[in-house]
């Protein structure tokens, strides 16, 4: 359907007339049919005709526009009388099977699942309570579903929305949606992030009966494309993405033991792990309302004494992986072959033939703490490889420093000592095995290997130490709670890969924070989907489900009648068996939308 302008000259005057035209199939091939004349009404510049025709087509199909357009509504009111079907000649309709066609096919399976999970979590109500308008709720939903299904930048997002059946599911016309509307929605959403996250955590706790006594906290980094001069949080720091050449921000994420997000925070890109604990505990209390009584599980980057004191000061217990040097206090216990107990590990249901690595544990009591000594044969090669890599890099950098000093390019003794200190900090894992000195009389930088320390460290390969202040936990329970941190790592992988949280192209601080917030919202939907599957005994992942659902579509069935009438039915295809099974497991309806019928008269 489109608009066509006709011109007619009468004497010295030129008259322009606008016609609403559609293409129809006839026995003699496709023909143009004039639906109605719009008179001298100028619908706008020529480059807007296609958009006007699309919006008019959507209005005639019964879709509600995201932004009401009085001009289109008026045109639709004029057209509808001419599109009423003529009275039926009988109880049936004789269809010409050779001319039956399909048009406007759109993918619906993944967005249908995402929309149903959005409704299940009452996110529309949560957004409304946060003061967002109905339009902002719709935009937030489609932006979140884009992250879940096929992530794209805001510039490309409107085209993706129009390629899916979101307009049919939501009953909204997205023909005129632009990227500017999406950017503005980021701005509206930013100040409401904390309130939304708090309400969402409460809804999930009730819906899934979640345990609120275990909190898993870890950090990751994500990098930018560009220099980001207007974002004070974009800084260079330790990159988990192996992109030290790019500026980044650090993301802190707290999950419960089932993997549902409780709180997140965006920190400066050069923020050290141990400095984030106090801030994150505050955010966690704000989001959950819980004051003490939980167990906070963190990795060794936040296992410093001040961090443990901060956790205890909030009334929580802690369970941490001790820093590597602390293993030396248990050197004899690690070397003693007695009193070790093997942890019974069950293979993953996804891979029943999986061979789990063997882990042995031993309990030690040190004051008010319980120390669990752990030994894993599979970690021996990993620890040695890490140490060898760091050692080679340390020796290479020491060689470069020595060359600079020997050539006289670095002469200041204080700066040389600073360079040595930086190397010790950078390679702290292996620098303690070397005595590094600077001789100003030569001048030269020298280093000597301390073989005894290195041998003692080698004896601890494959071992690690867990610490907790909870005396009531069994030995294997301490180990299993610590291993739950892998769920945070899995969440970061999901955010970065299927949800495409990186790289970040936004350069404004508040938009970067809201971009990450939308990724976390999408992860809420993802973990809710996978939780429903697990509760039904189906062990799968969202990427697998997304691929299987991609063949479920919505299309318009065009049924030309022999008497010249044409019936168009907008409806979803019949779900395949795999689609039905997924919908059954997720407990969502098979029906995607109610069929929408429209009539035209062919000539």
GUKEKE-653352 format. One line per field, with one value per residue (C-alpha): residue in three letters; chain; x, y, z. Coordinates in Angstrom, 2 decimals. Example, Ala and Ser with C-alpha at 12.3 -4.5 7.8 and 13.67 -1.06 7.14 Angstrom:
BEGIN
resn	(ALA/SER)
chain	(A/A)
x	(12.30/13.67)
y	(-4.50/-1.06)
z	(7.80/7.14)
***
This chain:
BEGIN
resn	(UNK/UNK/UNK/UNK/UNK/UNK/UNK/UNK/UNK/UNK/UNK/UNK/UNK/UNK/UNK/UNK/UNK/UNK/UNK/UNK/UNK/UNK/UNK/UNK/UNK/UNK/UNK/UNK/UNK/UNK/UNK/UNK/UNK/UNK/UNK/UNK/UNK/UNK/UNK/UNK/UNK/UNK/UNK/UNK/UNK/UNK/UNK/UNK/UNK/UNK/UNK/UNK/UNK/UNK/UNK/UNK/UNK/UNK/UNK/UNK/UNK/UNK/UNK/UNK/UNK/UNK/UNK/UNK/UNK/UNK/UNK/UNK/UNK/UNK/UNK/UNK/UNK/UNK/UNK/UNK/UNK/UNK/UNK/UNK/UNK/UNK/UNK/UNK/UNK/UNK/UNK/UNK/UNK/UNK/UNK/UNK/UNK/UNK/UNK/UNK/UNK/UNK/UNK/UNK/UNK/UNK/UNK/UNK/UNK/UNK/UNK/UNK/UNK/UNK/UNK/UNK/UNK/UNK/UNK/UNK/UNK/UNK/UNK/UNK/UNK/UNK/UNK/UNK/UNK/UNK/UNK/UNK/UNK/UNK/UNK/UNK/UNK/UNK/UNK/UNK/UNK/UNK/UNK/UNK/UNK/UNK/UNK/UNK/UNK/UNK/UNK/UNK/UNK/UNK/UNK/UNK/UNK/UNK/UNK/UNK/UNK/UNK/UNK/UNK/UNK/UNK/UNK/UNK/UNK/UNK/UNK/UNK/UNK/UNK/UNK/UNK/UNK/UNK/UNK/UNK/UNK/UNK/UNK/UNK/UNK/UNK/UNK/UNK/UNK/UNK/UNK/UNK/UNK/UNK/UNK/UNK/UNK/UNK/UNK/UNK/UNK/UNK/UNK/UNK/UNK/UNK/UNK/UNK/UNK/UNK/UNK/UNK/UNK/UNK/UNK/UNK/UNK/UNK/UNK/UNK/UNK/UNK/UNK/UNK/UNK/UNK/UNK/UNK/UNK/UNK/UNK/UNK/UNK/UNK/UNK/UNK/UNK/UNK/UNK/UNK/UNK/UNK/UNK/UNK/UNK/UNK/UNK/UNK/UNK/UNK/UNK/UNK/UNK/UNK/UNK/UNK/UNK/UNK/UNK/UNK/UNK/UNK/UNK/UNK/UNK/UNK/UNK/UNK/UNK/UNK/UNK/UNK/UNK/UNK/UNK/UNK/UNK/UNK/UNK/UNK/UNK/UNK/UNK/UNK/UNK/UNK/UNK/UNK/UNK/UNK/UNK/UNK/UNK/UNK/UNK/UNK/UNK/UNK/UNK/UNK/UNK/UNK/UNK/UNK/UNK/UNK/UNK/UNK/UNK/UNK/UNK/UNK/UNK/UNK/UNK/UNK/UNK/UNK/UNK/UNK/UNK/UNK/UNK/UNK/UNK/UNK/UNK/UNK/UNK/UNK/UNK/UNK/UNK/UNK/UNK/UNK/UNK/UNK/UNK/UNK/UNK/UNK/UNK/UNK/UNK/UNK/UNK/UNK/UNK/UNK/UNK/UNK/UNK/UNK/UNK/UNK/UNK/UNK/UNK/UNK/UNK/UNK/UNK/UNK/UNK/UNK/UNK/UNK/UNK/UNK/UNK/UNK/UNK/UNK/UNK/UNK/UNK/UNK/UNK/UNK/UNK/UNK/UNK/UNK/UNK/UNK/UNK/UNK/UNK/UNK/UNK/UNK/UNK/UNK/UNK/UNK/UNK/UNK/UNK/UNK/UNK/UNK/UNK/UNK/UNK/UNK/UNK/UNK/UNK/UNK/UNK/UNK/UNK/UNK/UNK/UNK/UNK/UNK/UNK/UNK/UNK/UNK/UNK/UNK/UNK/UNK/UNK/UNK/UNK/UNK/UNK/UNK/UNK/UNK/UNK/UNK/UNK/UNK/UNK/UNK/UNK/UNK/UNK/UNK/UNK/UNK/UNK/UNK/UNK/UNK/UNK/UNK/UNK/UNK/UNK/UNK/UNK/UNK/UNK/UNK/UNK/UNK/UNK/UNK/UNK/UNK/UNK/UNK/UNK/UNK/UNK/UNK/UNK/UNK/UNK/UNK/UNK/UNK/UNK/UNK/UNK/UNK/UNK/UNK/UNK/UNK/UNK/UNK/UNK/UNK/UNK/UNK/UNK/UNK/UNK/UNK/UNK/UNK/UNK/UNK/UNK/UNK/UNK/UNK/UNK/UNK/UNK/UNK/UNK/UNK/UNK/UNK/UNK/UNK/UNK/UNK/UNK/UNK/UNK/UNK/UNK/UNK/UNK/UNK/UNK/UNK/UNK/UNK/UNK/UNK/UNK/UNK/UNK/UNK/UNK/UNK/UNK/UNK/UNK/UNK/UNK/UNK/UNK/UNK/UNK/UNK/UNK/UNK/UNK/UNK/UNK/UNK/UNK/UNK/UNK/UNK/UNK/UNK/UNK/UNK/UNK/UNK/UNK/UNK/UNK/UNK/UNK/UNK/UNK/UNK/UNK/UNK/UNK/UNK/UNK/UNK/UNK/UNK/UNK/UNK/UNK/UNK/UNK/UNK/UNK/UNK/UNK/UNK/UNK/UNK/UNK/UNK/UNK/UNK/UNK/UNK/UNK/UNK/UNK/UNK/UNK/UNK/UNK)
chain	(A/A/A/A/A/A/A/A/A/A/A/A/A/A/A/A/A/A/A/A/A/A/A/A/A/A/A/A/A/A/A/A/A/A/A/A/A/A/A/A/A/A/A/A/A/A/A/A/A/A/A/A/A/A/A/A/A/A/A/A/A/A/A/A/A/A/A/A/A/A/A/A/A/A/A/A/A/A/A/A/A/A/A/A/A/A/A/A/A/A/A/A/A/A/A/A/A/A/A/A/A/A/A/A/A/A/A/A/A/A/A/A/A/A/A/A/A/A/A/A/A/A/A/A/A/A/A/A/A/A/A/A/A/A/A/A/A/A/A/A/A/A/A/A/A/A/A/A/A/A/A/A/A/A/A/A/A/A/A/A/A/A/A/A/A/A/A/A/A/A/A/A/A/A/A/A/A/A/A/A/A/A/A/A/A/A/A/A/A/A/A/A/A/A/A/A/A/A/A/A/A/A/A/A/A/A/A/A/A/A/A/A/A/A/A/A/A/A/A/A/A/A/A/A/A/A/A/A/A/A/A/A/A/A/A/A/A/A/A/A/A/A/A/A/A/A/A/A/A/A/A/A/A/A/A/A/A/A/A/A/A/A/A/A/A/A/A/A/A/A/A/A/A/A/A/A/A/A/A/A/A/A/A/A/A/A/A/A/A/A/A/A/A/A/A/A/A/A/A/A/A/A/A/A/A/A/A/A/A/A/A/A/A/A/A/A/A/A/A/A/A/A/A/A/A/A/A/A/A/A/A/A/A/A/A/A/A/A/A/A/A/A/A/A/A/A/A/A/A/A/A/A/A/A/A/A/A/A/A/A/A/A/A/A/A/A/A/A/A/A/A/A/A/A/A/A/A/A/A/A/A/A/A/A/A/A/A/A/A/A/A/A/A/A/A/A/A/A/A/A/A/A/A/A/A/A/A/A/A/A/A/A/A/A/A/A/A/A/A/A/A/A/A/A/A/A/A/A/A/A/A/A/A/A/A/A/A/A/A/A/A/A/A/A/A/A/A/A/A/A/A/A/A/A/A/A/A/A/A/A/A/A/A/A/A/A/A/A/A/A/A/A/A/A/A/A/A/A/A/A/A/A/A/A/A/A/A/A/A/A/A/A/A/A/A/A/A/A/A/A/A/A/A/A/A/A/A/A/A/A/A/A/A/A/A/A/A/A/A/A/A/A/A/A/A/A/A/A/A/A/A/A/A/A/A/A/A/A/A/A/A/A/A/A/A/A/A/A/A/A/A/A/A/A/A/A/A/A/A/A/A/A/A/A/A/A/A/A/A/A/A/A/A/A/A/A/A/A/A/A/A/A/A/A/A/A/A/A/A/A/A/A/A/A/A/A/A/A/A/A/A/A/A)
x	(0.00/1.37/0.39/0.46/0.15/-1.68/-1.58/-4.30/-4.21/-7.36/-6.60/-3.85/-4.38/-2.75/-4.61/-2.92/-4.77/-3.48/-4.57/-4.18/-3.13/-2.43/-1.11/-3.51/-3.10/-5.40/-5.61/-3.76/-0.98/-0.43/-2.42/-2.73/-6.06/-7.13/-8.60/-9.76/-8.97/-7.63/-8.32/-5.88/-4.71/-0.91/0.33/3.78/7.09/7.60/10.30/7.69/5.08/6.32/6.20/2.70/1.50/2.98/1.37/-1.95/-1.62/-0.95/-3.93/-6.22/-4.94/-6.01/-2.59/-2.33/0.36/3.13/2.79/-0.78/-0.94/-4.16/-3.47/-3.16/-6.25/-8.23/-7.02/-7.89/-11.40/-11.89/-10.55/-12.37/-15.83/-14.42/-12.71/-15.79/-16.33/-19.37/-22.11/-21.22/-23.02/-23.34/-22.12/-18.68/-15.95/-14.55/-10.77/-8.53/-5.73/-3.31/-3.23/-2.88/0.25/2.02/3.48/5.16/6.73/8.26/10.17/8.08/9.28/12.15/10.38/7.19/9.14/10.87/7.57/5.91/8.83/8.61/4.95/5.75/8.18/5.57/8.09/5.42/3.99/7.48/8.29/4.94/5.55/8.92/7.06/7.68/4.95/3.33/5.45/8.65/7.56/7.14/10.50/12.25/10.73/11.72/15.24/15.61/14.23/16.71/19.53/18.03/17.33/19.66/21.70/22.20/23.17/20.36/21.01/20.19/17.55/14.47/15.12/15.45/12.18/10.42/11.87/10.26/6.64/6.91/4.41/1.89/2.56/2.43/-0.27/1.92/3.09/6.88/7.07/8.15/10.37/13.80/17.05/16.66/13.59/15.64/18.48/16.01/14.52/17.97/18.01/14.56/15.46/18.76/17.52/15.08/17.60/17.92/14.16/13.52/16.27/14.95/11.37/12.52/14.62/11.60/9.34/11.80/12.29/8.56/7.97/10.79/11.00/14.68/17.14/18.15/21.00/23.85/25.32/27.94/30.00/32.55/33.74/34.57/35.58/34.22/35.93/35.00/35.47/36.85/38.52/35.37/36.55/33.17/32.93/34.91/34.48/36.23/39.81/42.56/43.06/43.41/41.45/39.69/39.00/42.72/42.26/44.68/44.76/41.15/39.51/37.05/34.64/34.48/31.15/30.32/27.54/25.87/23.87/21.98/22.76/20.26/22.01/19.45/20.96/20.45/22.46/25.00/27.20/29.42/32.81/35.68/37.83/40.91/39.14/40.84/38.71/39.28/38.11/34.64/33.43/32.08/30.20/28.74/27.53/25.71/24.09/23.10/21.36/19.53/18.34/17.36/16.57/18.50/20.66/23.03/22.53/23.70/26.92/28.94/31.13/34.01/37.18/40.77/40.94/38.73/40.14/42.13/41.62/39.89/37.41/36.53/36.13/33.75/31.60/31.49/30.68/27.50/26.43/27.21/29.37/32.12/33.50/36.59/39.42/42.57/45.38/48.11/50.81/48.48/48.84/52.35/50.92/49.56/52.60/52.98/49.25/49.29/52.31/50.73/48.96/46.53/43.02/42.13/38.53/37.38/34.46/31.73/30.98/28.01/28.34/26.27/22.87/23.79/26.81/26.26/29.55/31.55/34.53/34.78/38.21/38.95/39.09/40.33/39.75/41.04/39.67/41.80/40.60/42.53/41.10/37.51/37.96/37.54/40.18/39.47/42.61/41.83/43.91/43.04/45.23/43.76/45.02/48.66/49.42/47.40/49.28/52.64/51.73/50.61/53.77/56.04/54.30/54.60/58.22/59.16/57.50/59.23/62.66/62.01/61.02/64.01/66.22/64.65/65.15/68.78/69.33/67.89/70.18/73.25/72.68/72.28/68.69/67.62/70.10/68.10/68.44/65.03/63.31/65.15/63.91/60.39/60.67/61.79/58.85/56.39/57.72/57.39/53.81/52.94/54.44/53.81/53.09/56.72/58.71/59.05/61.22/63.88/66.11/66.26/68.85/70.33/74.06/74.69/78.46/78.35/75.52/73.43/70.20/70.80/68.49/69.08/66.71/65.75/65.54/64.21/61.20/60.49/60.69/58.39/55.88/56.04/55.04/51.78/50.80/47.21/46.23/44.10/42.75/39.19/38.35/35.05/33.82/30.92/31.59/28.31/29.18/30.44/33.76/32.30/29.54/32.16/33.75/30.41/29.39/32.67/32.25/28.94/31.07/31.27/27.67/28.85/31.51/28.80/26.67/29.56/30.05/26.33/26.42/29.42/28.57/24.89/23.73/26.62/27.29/30.75/32.28/30.51/29.99/28.20/30.42/28.20/28.47/24.74/24.07/26.88/25.37/21.89/23.26/24.75/21.48/19.53/21.98/21.34/17.57/17.98/19.97/17.06/14.87/17.54/18.04/14.25/13.91/16.69/15.33/11.92/13.65/15.68/12.58/11.01/14.11/15.23/18.92/19.52/20.65/18.96/21.07/19.88/16.24/16.57/17.83/15.04/12.34/13.54/11.43/8.15/6.83/3.93/2.73/-0.20/-2.12/-3.60/-6.72/-8.09/-11.72/-13.08/-15.67/-12.94/-12.76/-9.45/-9.29/-6.07/-5.43/-2.53/-1.68/1.10/2.14/1.19/3.92/6.11/6.46/9.75/8.06/5.15/7.50/9.47/6.27/5.02/8.24/8.24/4.51/3.62/0.71/1.11/-1.07/1.14/-1.59/-5.25/-5.75/-6.47/-8.68/-9.03/-10.83/-10.08/-11.84/-9.74/-10.40)
y	(0.00/3.42/6.98/8.14/11.69/12.48/15.78/17.20/20.46/22.42/25.52/27.44/25.69/22.50/20.28/17.62/14.65/12.02/8.39/5.56/2.55/-1.11/-3.97/-6.88/-10.23/-10.89/-13.79/-11.51/-10.73/-8.00/-4.83/-1.56/-0.87/2.57/2.25/5.85/9.36/11.67/14.77/17.67/16.63/16.93/14.12/15.64/15.67/12.90/11.21/10.69/9.04/5.50/5.98/7.47/4.53/2.05/3.74/3.84/0.14/-0.65/1.46/-0.35/-3.69/-2.67/-1.81/1.05/3.63/4.20/7.94/8.93/10.66/12.61/12.84/9.08/8.50/10.82/9.04/5.65/6.86/7.87/4.57/2.10/2.48/1.52/-1.57/-3.19/-6.57/-7.00/-9.21/-12.88/-14.81/-17.86/-19.57/-20.35/-18.54/-20.03/-19.47/-19.58/-21.88/-20.84/-17.27/-17.89/-16.12/-15.13/-11.71/-9.76/-12.82/-11.92/-13.95/-14.36/-17.32/-15.69/-12.35/-14.17/-15.99/-12.76/-10.88/-13.57/-13.56/-9.76/-10.11/-12.89/-10.61/-7.79/-5.44/-3.17/-2.65/-2.12/0.48/2.20/2.37/3.97/6.77/5.74/6.40/3.68/4.74/4.50/1.05/-0.17/1.24/-0.26/-3.65/-3.70/-2.47/-5.22/-7.88/-6.74/-7.44/-10.86/-11.96/-10.20/-7.38/-4.28/-0.67/1.85/3.08/-0.36/-1.34/0.16/-1.90/-5.05/-4.27/-3.93/-7.27/-9.08/-9.58/-7.18/-4.82/-7.69/-8.89/-5.43/-4.05/-1.04/0.53/0.94/2.21/5.70/4.64/6.28/5.79/9.23/7.99/5.09/7.37/9.64/6.60/5.75/9.21/8.70/5.25/6.21/7.81/4.93/2.05/1.42/1.50/-0.92/-3.30/-3.33/-4.11/-6.75/-8.56/-8.66/-10.02/-12.78/-13.77/-14.32/-15.87/-18.42/-18.86/-17.84/-18.27/-14.83/-15.93/-16.42/-13.56/-14.15/-11.06/-10.62/-8.03/-7.82/-5.09/-4.04/-1.83/1.09/1.87/5.40/7.78/8.70/12.17/13.02/9.95/10.36/6.65/5.52/4.80/2.35/-0.41/-4.17/-5.55/-8.91/-8.67/-8.52/-5.07/-2.85/-0.53/0.55/2.54/0.58/0.54/-2.08/-3.82/-5.32/-7.92/-9.70/-12.90/-15.21/-18.93/-19.57/-17.06/-14.22/-10.70/-8.81/-5.67/-4.28/-1.22/0.47/1.62/3.60/1.60/1.78/0.78/-2.03/-4.98/-4.58/-0.94/-1.85/-4.09/-1.34/0.38/-2.89/-3.88/-0.56/-1.11/-4.62/-3.39/-0.71/-3.26/-6.12/-4.34/-7.03/-5.92/-8.72/-12.45/-13.50/-15.13/-13.12/-15.20/-13.38/-14.33/-13.77/-10.28/-9.14/-11.43/-8.76/-8.29/-4.87/-6.43/-9.21/-6.61/-4.62/-7.70/-8.54/-4.92/-5.21/-8.28/-10.77/-13.87/-14.33/-17.14/-16.27/-17.82/-16.84/-15.04/-17.36/-16.39/-17.47/-21.08/-21.03/-21.04/-24.53/-25.87/-28.88/-29.68/-29.59/-31.89/-34.35/-37.09/-37.98/-36.70/-35.73/-36.32/-36.48/-34.28/-36.28/-34.50/-35.40/-34.99/-32.30/-33.52/-31.92/-34.23/-37.48/-38.88/-35.96/-36.87/-34.45/-33.59/-35.05/-32.59/-33.41/-31.21/-31.00/-28.94/-26.73/-24.44/-21.19/-19.08/-18.18/-19.16/-22.43/-23.05/-25.61/-26.85/-27.92/-29.95/-30.55/-32.55/-30.72/-27.38/-28.45/-27.92/-24.70/-23.22/-24.15/-22.66/-19.40/-19.18/-19.94/-17.32/-14.63/-15.59/-15.29/-11.89/-10.70/-11.77/-10.17/-6.86/-6.98/-7.46/-4.39/-2.35/-3.44/-2.45/1.03/1.49/0.18/2.56/5.50/6.15/5.79/7.22/8.55/5.98/6.86/6.30/3.01/1.84/2.92/0.85/-2.17/-1.62/-1.52/-4.80/-6.41/-5.20/-6.31/-9.78/-10.23/-13.95/-14.69/-11.60/-12.98/-15.79/-13.23/-10.76/-7.66/-4.94/-1.88/-1.23/2.49/2.09/-0.15/0.92/-2.23/-3.95/-7.48/-10.27/-13.59/-16.54/-17.86/-21.54/-22.64/-20.32/-21.38/-25.07/-24.55/-22.77/-25.59/-28.03/-26.08/-26.27/-27.42/-26.23/-23.37/-22.25/-21.28/-19.28/-18.66/-17.51/-19.98/-22.91/-24.66/-25.58/-29.03/-29.25/-30.07/-27.48/-24.74/-25.90/-26.12/-22.62/-21.21/-22.99/-21.13/-18.14/-19.79/-18.62/-15.01/-15.87/-17.49/-14.35/-12.19/-14.52/-14.25/-10.45/-10.21/-12.83/-13.60/-10.26/-8.35/-5.92/-5.18/-3.24/-0.08/2.63/5.13/7.97/9.67/8.36/8.05/6.29/3.81/3.00/2.59/0.41/-1.92/-1.78/-2.94/-5.83/-6.78/-6.56/-8.91/-11.25/-11.29/-12.61/-15.09/-16.58/-16.73/-18.71/-21.13/-21.45/-22.49/-25.09/-26.47/-26.71/-28.89/-31.10/-29.64/-28.72/-26.31/-22.76/-19.68/-19.57/-23.09/-22.21/-19.01/-20.91/-23.50/-20.84/-18.74/-20.77/-19.82/-16.85/-14.49/-13.84/-12.44/-15.10/-13.65/-15.58/-14.35/-15.40/-16.36/-13.59/-10.92/-10.36/-10.83/-11.90/-11.16/-12.87/-11.77/-14.68/-16.82/-20.05/-23.31/-24.12/-27.11/-29.88/-28.39/-25.01/-26.54/-28.40/-25.23/-23.30/-26.13/-26.24/-22.46/-22.50/-19.81/-19.84/-21.28/-18.52/-15.59/-13.22/-13.19/-13.36/-10.02/-10.13/-7.49/-7.42/-5.89/-6.15/-7.26/-6.15)
z	(0.00/-0.93/-1.91/-5.52/-6.79/-10.04/-11.92/-14.20/-16.14/-16.90/-18.88/-17.11/-13.79/-12.51/-10.04/-7.89/-6.46/-4.00/-4.32/-1.83/-3.92/-3.21/-5.32/-5.86/-7.56/-10.53/-13.04/-15.46/-12.99/-10.37/-10.79/-8.93/-7.28/-6.10/-2.62/-2.40/-3.50/-0.84/-2.89/-2.72/0.77/0.84/3.09/3.47/1.60/-0.93/1.16/3.92/1.66/2.30/6.09/5.87/3.78/6.25/9.24/7.40/6.53/10.22/11.33/8.91/10.28/13.79/15.29/17.77/17.01/19.59/18.87/17.81/14.42/13.82/10.08/9.70/11.86/9.60/6.47/7.99/8.80/5.17/3.81/6.09/4.50/1.08/2.52/3.99/2.37/0.21/1.61/1.44/-1.28/0.92/4.07/2.56/0.67/-2.54/-2.61/-5.66/-4.36/-7.12/-5.83/-2.08/-0.81/2.40/3.14/5.95/7.60/10.97/13.58/16.71/18.84/20.81/21.31/22.39/25.12/26.16/26.30/28.40/30.86/30.97/31.97/34.43/36.28/36.31/34.75/33.27/36.76/38.20/35.54/36.04/39.80/39.01/37.20/33.59/31.03/28.94/25.96/28.06/29.28/25.69/24.60/27.62/26.87/23.20/24.04/26.65/24.30/21.67/24.13/24.85/21.26/18.84/20.40/18.30/18.84/19.29/15.74/14.30/16.84/15.11/11.99/14.09/15.87/12.52/11.37/14.31/15.33/18.28/16.62/16.46/20.03/21.59/19.27/18.53/15.29/15.24/11.65/12.67/15.58/15.42/17.28/18.88/20.75/22.12/23.22/25.01/26.71/28.09/29.65/31.23/32.54/34.17/37.43/38.07/37.91/41.64/42.25/39.38/40.48/44.05/43.01/40.52/43.14/45.47/42.72/41.79/45.42/45.80/42.38/42.50/46.30/46.27/49.12/50.39/52.70/50.19/48.17/45.47/44.59/41.84/39.33/35.66/33.23/29.87/27.34/25.11/21.46/21.33/23.77/25.78/26.85/28.40/30.62/33.87/34.67/31.48/32.54/31.78/34.33/34.70/31.74/32.14/28.39/27.57/26.04/27.99/24.97/25.60/28.33/30.44/33.36/36.12/36.82/40.19/40.30/43.23/42.63/44.93/44.98/42.14/39.90/40.05/40.17/43.42/42.74/40.32/40.24/37.65/38.97/37.49/35.10/37.33/40.56/42.50/43.61/47.34/47.29/46.00/48.86/51.13/48.29/47.05/50.51/50.71/47.30/48.34/51.48/49.46/46.87/49.20/52.45/54.32/57.24/58.16/58.57/55.10/53.90/51.38/49.07/47.34/45.52/46.62/45.11/48.02/50.72/52.54/56.28/55.88/53.43/55.87/58.63/56.41/55.81/59.52/60.41/58.31/60.29/57.51/57.45/54.87/52.77/50.73/48.80/50.70/48.92/47.66/50.22/53.05/51.96/53.39/56.94/56.19/54.33/56.63/56.54/52.75/52.70/55.18/53.21/56.02/56.84/53.27/52.14/48.55/47.48/45.74/42.46/40.25/36.44/34.77/33.47/30.13/29.90/31.84/30.54/31.91/34.08/36.97/38.31/41.72/44.61/48.12/51.18/54.74/57.64/59.90/62.68/63.15/65.96/65.08/61.45/59.59/56.95/54.25/52.47/48.91/46.49/42.83/40.49/37.50/38.85/39.09/35.40/35.38/38.36/36.86/33.50/35.12/37.22/34.25/32.12/34.81/35.47/31.79/31.57/34.74/33.48/30.09/31.69/34.04/30.99/29.34/32.51/32.75/29.08/29.73/32.72/30.88/27.92/30.29/29.31/32.98/35.50/38.44/41.25/42.69/39.34/38.89/42.30/41.31/38.13/40.16/42.55/39.66/38.32/41.75/41.96/38.44/38.90/42.62/42.11/41.11/42.14/45.66/44.26/43.23/45.03/42.81/43.53/41.91/42.08/41.54/41.25/38.17/37.38/36.89/37.88/39.18/40.25/41.97/42.10/45.55/44.74/48.14/47.98/44.42/45.32/48.30/46.06/43.52/46.23/46.63/42.96/42.60/46.08/47.36/50.71/51.68/54.82/56.57/59.95/59.87/62.17/61.33/57.75/56.80/54.97/51.55/52.03/52.35/49.10/47.28/48.39/47.10/43.76/43.36/42.36/38.95/38.52/38.61/36.03/33.90/34.27/33.05/30.07/29.27/29.54/27.26/24.64/23.94/25.41/23.73/26.55/25.07/23.46/24.60/22.00/24.28/25.47/28.06/31.61/32.30/29.00/29.62/33.02/31.52/28.70/31.31/33.26/30.18/29.80/33.43/32.82/29.86/32.08/34.55/31.72/30.64/34.12/34.65/31.40/32.34/35.90/34.55/32.35/35.25/37.45/34.74/34.49/31.16/31.16/28.30/27.59/26.24/23.02/22.21/22.87/20.87/17.85/18.08/18.43/15.50/13.03/14.70/12.74/12.19/8.63/6.68/4.75/1.55/0.41/-2.95/-3.49/-6.89/-6.68/-6.55/-2.80/-0.92/2.71/4.60/7.94/10.12/12.44/13.86/12.23/13.91/16.45/15.64/18.20/19.45/19.89/21.80/24.10/24.90/25.58/27.79/29.81/30.21/31.08/28.55/26.05/22.56/21.14/20.20/19.01/18.04/14.25/12.59/9.47/6.77/3.43/0.08/-3.24/-6.21/-9.77)
***
